């Protein structure tokens, strides 16, 4: 039936338009041809509008345009190691042909199976991995399969059990949710009310929201345009005034006050930033050529790329708001605020969001053990899961911030990668969390500032990573501490906010580009080791090649230290250092 529905979805507006055209032409044979020509145009426009609106706002899976599906092979790999959450915070799974929405009972059984697998795994570390924004949920099963393949081939993960949290954060889905928000649906609406609201949104709401976006974008155009021009100028200045850019640009280098902010030798915080090379001799010739030619094209094409900044701002800004809403509703969705006649007023109700239910299950797993410190099978004599590692990329850091704030688990490490969360989020949530959890370590990974400024999409988009766009023109900044914490500039400027009591457990790192130091971007192939682009783009943190589960990647310490893996000795307390580890990491101070 799916192909038939797809054909019908596209054929209906075409057939309607053609019918209107033929009918008007037949009637237009009179002397009133001008009037009917106008009517014909209006009819064709209306048919096209309603047809496209139906296709865009309707359920893409129902139409067969995009749909979430899980083949049997993929299902076997991900069923006990991943959850998938729709935009309405409802958990889903699927088979080879269709999406299956999991109601409360079915999702409870799904989580019960996952907790059983976790208890019987015999592993001691749980890794919670949360991806960021601009990810299609439809692609998640294949992404997770690729990630798990690389993860399981790495011998260092033999004691780690991964749970991957996937949520619908694509631009398509979030902007569609914005268009449909003019007349919002309520969980208390009946079937007739919901149908009426959907029709009203299609006829009135969507054109209204779209019109408001276009007018607002036109009026606001100078702001993103100016920000994009400034970003391009900053990148060109960094690129062409030195063969290698040490630490970061001059404006930030001047803020590296070793007596107050970043005293590596004194051990206040552990930080390091890689070097940015415009080329490197032992890189493959093709890679050298592509990078060199890209640098040359950056000058002429970079001059015109800011023109599209107002377009990006017009459509991406409301989508960003919806992404933040979805990140919060992963724990408690809109239905949590609705009345429940079956319960007494004020009675506690657990979260309805899919991630909230997952975390409740994990909390219960740890609470069931005799000493409340392990998640394990009570029939086993050995210990179970004794530590939890949380990694969040981009908007995943926003989810991770909410997660560690809400749930008390034995966290050993919290890792932010190119975090879209703000400086304020870090100071108001992560700092108190680290002060309360005295054994937990915090790692914040960033791109090199030049990589951050250079990122673009085939030279047609404004220069800069997603975090640069957020700081420049997408996100609303009410105060100076609302900048994203994933940008190295913001990390350096706010480092004085880290209290001395937690500073030794805070690790701040920016990667290099073609840096020969393996801590900052060198990857080994079968043929040779060479400086790699990875990570030199915002999305590169999602690549399995980065091995983002390995503490040697997180830490600015010595790259060959095998004791800094994500796993730790079973009898070692969370956050304690093994005496064989040697001194705390002290990167070469020349990188300042």
MOCOR-V685771 format. One record per pair of residues at least 12 apart in sequence whose ideal C-beta (glycine too) atoms are under 6 Angstrom apart, sorted by the first residue. I is the first residue (numbers start at 0). GAP is how many residues later the second one is. Records with the same first field share a line. If there is no record, write none. Layout:
I: GAP, GAP
This chain:
1: 62
4: 59
5: 57, 58
8: 46, 54
12: 34, 35, 38
15: 31
16: 27, 30
19: 23
20: 19
23: 12, 15, 16
52: 149, 153
60: 38
65: 72
66: 32
67: 26, 31, 69, 70
68: 25, 27
69: 24, 71
70: 25
73: 67, 71
76: 68, 71
77: 63, 66
79: 34, 37
80: 81, 82
81: 62, 82
82: 82, 275
83: 56, 82
84: 82, 269
85: 82
86: 81, 86, 90, 239
88: 240, 241, 244, 264, 265
90: 16, 263
110: 250
114: 246, 250
117: 43
118: 257, 258
119: 257
120: 40
122: 36, 38
123: 35, 262, 446
124: 34, 35, 262, 442
125: 35, 259, 262
126: 33, 35, 262, 422
127: 35, 262
128: 35, 262
129: 35, 262, 266, 269, 270
130: 262, 265
131: 261, 262, 263, 264
132: 36, 190, 261, 262
133: 37
134: 34
135: 34
136: 31
139: 26
143: 20
146: 397
149: 394
155: 394, 409
158: 408
159: 406
166: 163
168: 154
170: 148
173: 145, 148, 149
174: 140, 144
176: 145
177: 140, 144
178: 27, 30
179: 21
181: 23, 26, 27
182: 14, 17, 18, 22
184: 12
186: 148, 151
187: 150
212: 101
216: 93, 97
220: 89
222: 250
223: 85, 86, 89, 249
224: 81, 84, 85
226: 245, 246
227: 78, 81, 234
228: 77
230: 222, 232, 233, 237
231: 70, 231
233: 219
234: 218, 219, 228
237: 212
242: 35
243: 31, 33
244: 31, 205
245: 29
246: 26, 345
247: 201, 240
248: 200
251: 237, 240
254: 237, 238
255: 336
260: 234, 235
263: 322, 325
266: 237, 317
267: 235
268: 229, 234, 237
269: 237, 286, 315
270: 237
271: 237, 284, 315, 319
272: 237, 318
273: 174, 237, 238, 241, 246
274: 237, 240
275: 172, 174, 237
276: 237
279: 234, 251
281: 248
282: 247, 248
300: 158
301: 161
304: 154, 157
305: 156
307: 153
308: 153
312: 160
315: 158
316: 157
319: 154
322: 72
326: 68, 71, 72
328: 24
329: 23, 25
330: 20, 22, 24, 25
331: 19, 21
332: 19, 20
334: 17
335: 16
358: 48
362: 44
373: 12
386: 23, 25, 187
387: 21, 22, 23
388: 23, 24, 177
389: 24
390: 24
391: 24
392: 24, 148
393: 24, 26
394: 25
396: 19, 22, 24
397: 23
400: 20, 24, 28
403: 29
404: 24
409: 164
410: 26, 29
411: 162
412: 28
413: 28
414: 28, 139
415: 28
416: 28, 124
417: 68, 120, 123
418: 66, 67
419: 64
420: 64
421: 60
422: 58, 60, 62, 67, 71
423: 57, 58
425: 59
426: 70
433: 68
434: 67
438: 135, 136
439: 135
440: 64
441: 64
442: 64, 111
443: 64
444: 64
445: 40, 42, 64
447: 62, 63, 64, 65
448: 39
450: 62, 85
451: 13, 16
454: 82
464: 73
465: 72
466: 17, 19, 20
469: 14
470: 12, 13
487: 22
490: 17
506: 48
508: 47
510: 24
512: 23
513: 17
514: 16
517: 41
518: 40
548: 17
550: 13, 14, 15
551: 12
554: 30
555: 29, 31
556: 28
562: 15, 17, 18
